[in-house]
């Protein structure tokens, strides 16, 4: 069914990097969600009246909130597909994450209201009325919610959408909540206790837990996450595949919503190369790699002395001294600037992002270790934390 809907309503469905195609995925998901949840809400309102069940009535309210969530998702995908403008030069893709947060708060609100109503039901000591018609209706509801979960999970995975994944998670929690409600209806036929209220509290906790999970999953990309290691390796390998590129460093990847990635890095070339030739090579790499990987890439060119024997010898000795300090240390941008009888050594030292010592302490360690190699060295390191 999912494949059929995708084929009928999403043109060029495999071109998921296209913002317009992503928007169509979101529209299809939202419209299906609105239709299904409105129908379920109507069904459960009827079932709640028949069975006098607060849990079923609250579940109907939950479905109405899901319809609202689908509307939020629909608006979000429409807005996120807007092109970049003066106020938002990197596009509007992160609106998807904000929509995920809105959905999460709606889920939390429904869970809270459900819990409050369930407590009142326990206090009043009312109990639900068992009915085979209600049981069948709830069972159908569970099956439909499980299908919605699978539907949104597949579509969300296809386009890597946080908002759509949040909707899928909400559908799964709804199916679980309705299952618990169904158990309560069965139990009501064997006891006069207000078990419906107790089950309602349990359902409310499940719903709120799902909302917390959605917030956690949505906040992560909003705060900024480490790039995919496979993407980092691919960028690294692609750029090093070009002749005359000796190394790369300071690779940073930013994501401004699904399918909107930007990367910046420094590429090392021999200082003896013609600067115009090197500049042309860098422009070519930026264009070809950006097109191939779907990532906007900006490259800074760093000259590297490879034919000066003294510079190479000192650079190697400094590198070995750094590795002796800590095997996780690395180095780049090494330069020697003579000043009378002294040699100013300028270079960047890259340390792990979670290295326990402060940058100033590491700098002092490096200066002490390198100065010990030769008293004529004036060591001026810059400490970088590796963000990859």
Secondary structure by P-SEA (a helix, b strand, c coil): caaaaaaaccccccccccaaaaaaaaaaaaaaaaaaaaaaaaaaaaaaaaaccaaaaaaaaaaaaaaaaaaaaaaaaaaaaccccccccccccaaaaaaaaaaaaaaaaaaaaaaaaaaaaaaabbbbbbbaaaaaaaaaaaaaaaaaaaaaaaaaaaaccaaaaaaaaaaaaaaaaaaaaaaaaaaaaccccaaaaaaaaaaaaaaaaaaaaaaaaaaaaaacccccaaaaaaaaaaaacccccccccbbbbbbccccbbbbbbbbbccccccaaaaaaaaaaaaaaaaaaaccbbbbbbbbbbcccaaaaaaaaaaaaaaaaacccccccbbbbbbcccbbbbbbbbbccccccccaaaaaaaaaaaaaaaccccbbbbbbbcccc
